[in-house]
């Protein structure tokens, strides 16, 4: 019986992935309700569980895709891949009300610019502190602190080495994880209650995956607004990283 179930799960990988994620969400919501009395949202707990399982899967299989390296959970690689992720992000835009989006106004634009420049400065400064003193490496790692997409795009454009680009991706992933887990806890302090506040937050935080998951754990209705601005944040970073920001770093370091 168990063998039949295992074969069915392997041959229907995507269905198994959805069922497995649903089970994790069920456990996470229960933990949120009974263990933390609702103080920590179930989505935030699910993110932490997912990261732990991904680490365990990678260690157990010796692979590079976490649980997806195990045949039983191979469908998770498709479910968590770029195709469905990008589809979900694009789909959120259909819930945006134009009248609410316009309310962000100038403050949304300022948040967008600060969300690109400030993480870049922090990332570049940390890179310099750890011995990466050339303009290419500092720019690439700084761009990675903007998002894990901006880092490799910038690095490839200015000729960074593969190890530096890997560091930029790692910096972006750490930022995304911090935003995912930290948003529900900081939501009251940040006053994330309105579409306008979500758009400002999306511009400052920047990482689409982090903002989407964090706002989903806070208030699902805010996700489209935060994700909308965060998407522009990634595009702006890809434009400024290998051009204006690189030349600025080169001028300071040289």
C-alpha positions, 0 to 999 in steps of 0.5 A: 500500500505504501509503495503504491502511494509513493509511486502515485506521489512521484508520478504526480509530483505537482499535485503532491507538492500542492498537498505537501505545502497545504499540509505545512500551512495547516500545521503552521496555522495551528502552531500560530493559533495555539503556540503563539496565540496569533502573535506570529502569523501562520505564513511566517511560521510556514516560511521558517518550516520551508527553509528548514525542510529545504536545508534538510533536503539539501543535506540529505540528498547532497544536491542543490535544490533542497527537497526537490532533489528527493524524487518524492518531492520533485514537484516542489521544484516546479511549484517553486520555480520561476514560471509559477512564481512569476505567474503569481506575481503578475496575477497580483497586479489584477487586484490593484485598484488604479485609484489606490495606486495613484495615492502613493504619489511622490512618496512612492517614487522617493521610497522606490529610489531610497529602496535601491540606493540605501541597500546598495550602499550597505551592501557595497560597504560590507563588501569593502569591509570584507576585502572586496575593494575593487569597483566591480565586486563592490557594485555587484555585491551592493546590487545583490543587497538590492535584490538577488536578481539585480546582483547577477544582472549587474555582475554579468554586465560589468564583468564580475567573477562567478564567486562574487555573483554568488555572494550577491545572490546570497546577500539578496536571499538573506534580505528576502528571508528577513523581509518575509519573516520580519514583516508580520512582526513589524507590521504594527510598528510600520503601520502596514494597514493601507494600500499606500503604506504597502506601496511605500513598504514595497518600494523600500524593501524591494524584494518581490518575493519577500514583500509578497510573502511578508504582506500575505502574512500580514494582510492579503489585500495589501499584497498586490500593492506592495508587489506592484512597486517592488517589481518596479524596484527590481527593474530600476535596480537592473538599470541603475546597477551596471550604469550610474551606481557602478560609475559612482563606485568607480569614481569613489574607489579609484 
